[in-house]
Amino acid sequence: MAKKEDLVPGNIVEIGVGDKVPPYLHVVALISSTLRVEQDSLAGEREAVSKTTKRVEENSDIQEKRCMVFAGSTFVNGNCICLVTYTSISAETGRELSQI
């Protein structure tokens, strides 16, 4: 995977087991049959969560965004193709913090 500073929204990247996600990604295609990501640093979920290509409404809670992979998450199972959507941590976490 490219370095965070080399990525811009619109880039397509392949992600797999062990990769730590630097930007925010939208899962566009699964290479493996399952995809699981640890995102406890952002969403507070202690278990790895399954990801999918199925879209959800933009204003959904962060835990419902199964088609998104968030900065700081780690892939623990599977491979996929993703679209870089944001490169700044303020993009999603800032929105979530403003709702508290």
Rosetta blueprint (number, residue, H / E / L):
1 M L
2 A L
3 K L
4 K H
5 E H
6 D H
7 L L
8 V L
9 P L
10 G L
11 N L
12 I E
13 V E
14 E E
15 I E
16 G L
17 V L
18 G L
19 D L
20 K E
21 V L
22 P L
23 P L
24 Y E
25 L E
26 H E
27 V E
28 V E
29 A E
30 L E
31 I L
32 S L
33 S L
34 T L
35 L L
36 R E
37 V E
38 E E
39 Q L
40 D H
41 S H
42 L H
43 A H
44 G L
45 E L
46 R L
47 E L
48 A L
49 V E
50 S E
51 K L
52 T L
53 T L
54 K L
55 R L
56 V L
57 E L
58 E L
59 N L
60 S L
61 D L
62 I H
63 Q H
64 E H
65 K L
66 R L
67 C L
68 M E
69 V E
70 F L
71 A L
72 G L
73 S L
74 T E
75 F E
76 V E
77 N E
78 G L
79 N L
80 C E
81 I E
82 C E
83 L E
84 V E
85 T E
86 Y E
87 T L
88 S L
89 I L
90 S H
91 A H
92 E H
93 T H
94 G H
95 R H
96 E H
97 L H
98 S H
99 Q L
100 I L
